[in-house]
Amino acid sequence: MAEWLEHSVQVEVNIPIETAWDMWSNLELMPTWMKWIDSVKISEENPDISRWRLATGGFEFTWQAKIVKKTMLQIIQWESVDGLPNRGGIRFYDRGASSIVKLTVSYSVPGFLALLMNNDFIRKAVEGTLQADMERFKEYAQRPQ
């Protein structure tokens, strides 16, 4: 039996919420700041469907994801429809001249692996990687044009 593990991280970025929204809405930009995401390709037939490739340390995973909820300047939620089972969302919080961007990622792992992966070391490693991705997003978003 599989179990879902979930991780959330956030960052405050000194850009307007519209700018943060535009960057995250362009899924093909994600490999720019997400270290393990090798590529994202949007389907030509349906812009809510995308093909993802994660590559790290000799491991490679691919999946197709579908946007299941998109509320302008608030949230983008997705779930995989094949390949690596995952789901999550990006939430946006307006702070005037800045924005808070919160990333939540969930993935399914077999029960016996969940027992190993749900310990503090693994949780901190995954969340540390995701937080580093968010810091790269912040640097990318705030760089001079």
Protein Blocks (a to p, Z undefined) as FASTA:
>chain_A
ZZdddddddddddbdfklmmmmmmmmmlmmmmmmklmbdcddfklmkbccddddeehiac
ddddddfbdcehkbccdddfehjddddddddddehjaccddddddddddfklmmmmmpmk
lmmmmmmmmmmmmmmmmmmmmpcZZ
